[in-house]
């Protein structure tokens, strides 16, 4: 099972979610910890080491190796520009 490492911005976003959405996102993170490439996830074309998965109105962008699931960005699905800009910024922070 993978260790979960969440970026500071993703953690802040998750903490501000309403309880129902918080449970959905955290539940998905624990599922990704066991199965990092579920059928509904897609590899990002501009960032081939990253994948994305969607939960309701939210999107999680992450990557993984043999030990760690790194959650780079969590955000609203309809905010693609902000999500991918955040991903670009998080690449330079880690």
Buried (B, 14 or more C-beta within 10 A) or exposed (E): EBEBBBBEBBEEBBEEBEEEBEEBBBEBBEEBBEEBEEEEBEEBEEBEEBBBBEBEEBBBBBBBEEEBBBBBBBBEEEBEEEBBEBBEEBEEEE
